[in-house]
Amino acid sequence: MDKLLFGVSVLTSLLEAIAQTNMIGKVFIFPKESNSAHVSLITQLEKPLQNFTACLHAYTDLSHGYSLFSYSIQTKSKEIVIFKSQIGEYNLIMGGDKVFFKVYENFPILVHICANWESSSGIAEFWVNEKP
């Protein structure tokens, strides 16, 4: 089994929901491959999510699909998901709608990923290594 070195530096901003949470400089390391290893950040959502931005750095030697980020609400799990399905291919899932993004990337390499969604327009944006 490939040794997994997965470091995630997470800056998560759920605008109007948990804007007071600052995760700059926080790192989660999962030293081996696992189907159950995860980190939970729990907050009380006082009003419906209007906007969403998640940015993270990730490094792994895995070549198969894995979830990078998942946001759930009480009535629905996996409401927002950032999933890397294979090398150079990412999926952004918002409320069950799935968008595929293909990017050129060397493997393995540290990647910087940002996903953004605005409810009023429905526009979702996705960047890998600062490129849309």
Residue frames relative to the residue before (quaternion, step in Angstrom):
aa qw qx qy qz dx dy dz
M 1.0000 0.0000 0.0000 0.0000 0.00 0.00 0.00
D 0.4914 -0.6557 0.4870 0.3023 3.52 -0.91 0.92
K 0.4246 -0.6710 0.5417 0.2759 3.52 -1.02 0.82
L 0.2567 -0.7826 0.5550 0.1169 3.52 -0.78 1.03
L 0.0070 -0.7408 0.6716 0.0059 3.49 -0.92 0.94
F 0.0728 0.8212 -0.5502 0.1323 3.48 -0.12 1.30
G 0.0293 0.8027 -0.5924 0.0618 3.55 -0.39 1.20
V 0.0516 -0.8034 0.5932 0.0008 3.51 -0.74 0.98
S 0.1127 -0.7499 0.6496 0.0548 3.50 -0.81 1.05
V 0.1082 -0.8611 0.4968 -0.0031 3.50 -0.22 1.30
L 0.0048 -0.7237 0.6899 0.0146 3.50 -1.07 0.90
T 0.0259 0.8206 -0.5664 0.0716 3.54 -0.21 1.27
S 0.0189 -0.7936 0.6078 -0.0222 3.52 -0.79 1.02
L 0.0598 -0.7590 0.6483 0.0096 3.55 -0.47 1.18
L 0.2946 -0.8125 0.4770 0.1598 3.51 0.11 1.37
E 0.8306 0.1395 -0.1951 0.5026 3.53 -1.04 1.00
A 0.6756 0.4636 -0.3077 0.4836 3.61 1.20 -0.07
I 0.8109 -0.0668 0.0698 0.5772 3.58 0.60 -1.08
A 0.1048 0.8477 -0.5116 0.0936 3.55 1.03 0.83
Q 0.6260 0.5529 -0.3451 0.4281 3.60 1.16 -0.44
T 0.5956 0.5680 -0.3672 0.4334 3.62 1.22 -0.21
N 0.0552 -0.7897 0.6109 -0.0035 3.56 -0.76 1.08
M 0.0812 -0.8277 0.5553 0.0047 3.57 -0.56 1.17
I 0.2811 0.7708 -0.5275 0.2203 3.61 1.19 0.37
G 0.8254 0.2245 -0.1863 0.4834 3.54 -0.92 0.96
K 0.5429 0.5966 -0.4148 0.4209 3.61 1.22 -0.01
V 0.0838 -0.8025 0.5907 0.0086 3.58 -0.94 0.88
F 0.1272 -0.7486 0.6468 0.0708 3.54 -1.07 0.87
I 0.0672 -0.8038 0.5910 0.0109 3.59 -0.71 1.06
F 0.1211 -0.7568 0.6408 0.0447 3.53 -0.93 1.04
P 0.2475 -0.8501 0.4459 0.1316 3.62 -0.06 1.27
K 0.7936 0.1533 -0.1247 0.5754 3.62 1.16 -0.18
E 0.6280 -0.5522 0.3993 0.3759 3.54 -1.24 0.54
S 0.0947 0.7904 -0.5938 0.1175 3.56 -0.95 0.96
N 0.3856 -0.7021 0.5476 0.2418 3.55 -1.17 0.61
S 0.7612 0.3920 -0.1963 0.4780 3.57 1.21 -0.31
A 0.5039 0.6515 -0.4421 0.3553 3.65 1.17 -0.21
H 0.1985 0.7730 -0.5784 0.1685 3.57 -0.86 0.98
V 0.2874 -0.7019 0.6169 0.2102 3.53 -1.36 0.16
S 0.1570 -0.7851 0.5932 0.0844 3.59 -0.92 0.90
L 0.0836 -0.7421 0.6639 0.0390 3.53 -1.00 0.94
I 0.0882 -0.8331 0.5460 -0.0048 3.56 -0.42 1.22
T 0.0561 0.7836 -0.6143 0.0746 3.55 -0.93 0.98
Q 0.4422 -0.6465 0.5409 0.3065 3.55 -1.30 0.24
L 0.2407 -0.7630 0.5867 0.1249 3.57 -0.64 1.12
E 0.2406 -0.8215 0.5054 0.1086 3.57 -0.46 1.21
K 0.7824 0.0564 -0.0528 0.6179 3.58 1.20 -0.39
P 0.6817 -0.4979 0.3223 0.4285 3.60 -1.16 0.38
L 0.5523 -0.6143 0.4609 0.3243 3.53 -1.13 0.73
Q 0.1949 -0.8027 0.5587 0.0735 3.58 -0.71 1.13
N 0.7843 0.0474 0.0279 0.6179 3.56 1.08 -0.85
F 0.0789 -0.8001 0.5943 0.0192 3.52 -1.16 0.55
T 0.0690 0.7631 -0.6413 0.0401 3.56 -1.02 0.86
A 0.0288 0.7668 -0.6407 0.0241 3.57 -0.95 0.91
C 0.0115 -0.7755 0.6311 -0.0158 3.56 -0.91 0.99
L 0.0919 0.8004 -0.5860 0.0873 3.56 -0.97 0.83
H 0.3034 -0.6803 0.6279 0.2256 3.51 -1.37 0.34
A 0.0169 0.8049 -0.5924 0.0283 3.58 -0.97 0.80
Y 0.0094 -0.7630 0.6463 0.0043 3.52 -1.17 0.71
T 0.1878 0.7654 -0.6010 0.1331 3.56 -0.92 0.92
D 0.3590 -0.7002 0.5590 0.2616 3.55 -1.27 0.30
L 0.4044 0.7021 -0.4836 0.3312 3.60 1.23 0.32
S 0.2071 -0.7823 0.5737 0.1263 3.58 -0.99 0.80
H 0.6253 0.5073 -0.3503 0.4784 3.62 1.26 -0.08
G 0.7062 -0.4960 0.3185 0.3921 3.57 -1.29 0.25
Y 0.1132 0.7727 -0.6203 0.0731 3.54 -1.18 0.66
S 0.4942 -0.6539 0.4968 0.2852 3.54 -1.23 0.60
L 0.2627 -0.7627 0.5743 0.1395 3.55 -0.98 0.91
F 0.7967 -0.0188 0.0651 0.6006 3.57 1.07 -0.76
S 0.0307 0.7820 -0.6220 0.0262 3.55 -1.07 0.78
Y 0.1058 -0.7763 0.6208 0.0269 3.57 -0.93 0.99
S 0.0543 -0.8062 0.5890 -0.0107 3.55 -0.76 1.08
I 0.2216 -0.7205 0.6341 0.1723 3.51 -1.29 0.46
Q 0.7239 -0.4648 0.2819 0.4248 3.56 -1.23 0.36
T 0.7552 0.3972 -0.2151 0.4751 3.59 0.96 -0.81
K 0.8074 0.1395 -0.0736 0.5685 3.60 1.21 -0.24
S 0.2887 -0.7438 0.5752 0.1802 3.56 -0.77 1.02
K 0.8397 0.1926 -0.1558 0.4833 3.53 -1.26 0.52
E 0.1126 0.8200 -0.5445 0.1360 3.57 0.87 0.99
I 0.7666 0.0665 -0.0320 0.6379 3.56 1.10 -0.79
V 0.0289 0.8075 -0.5852 0.0680 3.59 -0.77 1.05
I 0.1301 -0.7122 0.6815 0.1067 3.52 -1.17 0.76
F 0.0080 0.8186 -0.5669 0.0917 3.55 -0.51 1.26
K 0.2182 -0.7410 0.6184 0.1448 3.56 -0.95 0.88
S 0.2314 -0.8271 0.5003 0.1104 3.57 -0.29 1.27
Q 0.7652 -0.1394 0.0839 0.6230 3.57 1.17 -0.58
I 0.7122 -0.4134 0.3091 0.4758 3.58 -1.25 0.07
G 0.8419 0.1579 -0.1447 0.4953 3.56 -0.78 1.08
E 0.7260 0.3680 -0.2528 0.5231 3.61 1.20 0.15
Y 0.0501 -0.7916 0.6084 -0.0264 3.53 -0.83 1.10
N 0.2017 -0.7434 0.6241 0.1312 3.55 -1.23 0.57
L 0.1230 -0.7369 0.6595 0.0838 3.54 -1.07 0.83
I 0.0774 -0.8033 0.5905 -0.0066 3.56 -0.57 1.19
M 0.0039 -0.7947 0.6040 -0.0603 3.56 -0.70 1.17
G 0.8457 -0.1076 0.0433 0.5209 3.59 -0.47 1.18
G 0.7445 -0.3908 0.2144 0.4969 3.58 1.06 0.69
D 0.6147 0.5079 -0.3536 0.4891 3.61 1.24 -0.31
K 0.1673 -0.8097 0.5604 0.0496 3.57 -0.83 1.02
V 0.0781 -0.7648 0.6391 0.0228 3.53 -1.01 0.95
F 0.2604 -0.7654 0.5731 0.1341 3.58 -0.93 0.96
F 0.0876 -0.7703 0.6305 0.0393 3.54 -1.07 0.82
K 0.1257 -0.7702 0.6217 0.0666 3.56 -0.84 1.00
V 0.0065 0.7925 -0.6075 0.0532 3.54 -0.91 1.00
Y 0.4363 -0.6367 0.5495 0.3198 3.53 -1.22 0.43
E 0.1639 0.7792 -0.5968 0.0986 3.57 -0.89 0.89
N 0.4504 -0.6339 0.5542 0.2970 3.50 -1.17 0.68
F 0.1706 -0.7954 0.5750 0.0874 3.58 -1.13 0.50
P 0.6040 -0.3368 -0.7169 0.0882 1.62 -1.56 1.92
I 0.0353 0.7789 -0.6239 0.0534 3.53 -1.14 0.68
L 0.5464 -0.5855 0.4803 0.3578 3.56 -1.18 0.55
V 0.0787 -0.8007 0.5930 0.0303 3.58 -0.82 0.97
H 0.2463 -0.7226 0.6271 0.1549 3.52 -1.22 0.66
I 0.0591 -0.8170 0.5724 -0.0382 3.57 -0.62 1.18
C 0.0152 0.7681 -0.6401 0.0041 3.56 -1.05 0.83
A 0.0520 -0.7623 0.6447 0.0224 3.55 -1.05 0.84
N 0.0511 -0.7988 0.5991 -0.0219 3.54 -0.99 0.90
W 0.0023 -0.7869 0.6168 -0.0188 3.57 -1.05 0.79
E 0.1168 -0.7711 0.6242 0.0463 3.56 -1.07 0.85
S 0.4122 -0.7585 0.4482 0.2321 3.58 -0.56 1.15
S 0.6420 0.5586 -0.3496 0.3920 3.63 0.94 -0.79
S 0.7639 0.3133 -0.1825 0.5339 3.60 1.02 -0.74
G 0.3834 -0.7235 0.4820 0.3119 3.57 1.18 -0.56
I 0.4660 0.6923 -0.4363 0.3365 3.57 1.28 0.06
A 0.0970 -0.7597 0.6418 0.0391 3.53 -1.01 0.96
E 0.1127 -0.7828 0.6104 0.0443 3.56 -1.00 0.87
F 0.0861 -0.7902 0.6067 0.0107 3.55 -1.13 0.70
W 0.0346 -0.7940 0.6069 -0.0075 3.58 -0.87 0.97
V 0.0775 -0.7444 0.6600 0.0655 3.54 -1.17 0.70
N 0.8324 -0.0526 -0.0348 0.5506 3.55 -0.70 1.16
E 0.6874 -0.5363 0.2398 0.4271 3.53 0.95 1.12
K 0.6004 0.5136 -0.3790 0.4818 3.59 1.20 0.50
P 0.4041 -0.7268 0.4968 0.2483 3.60 -0.80 0.98
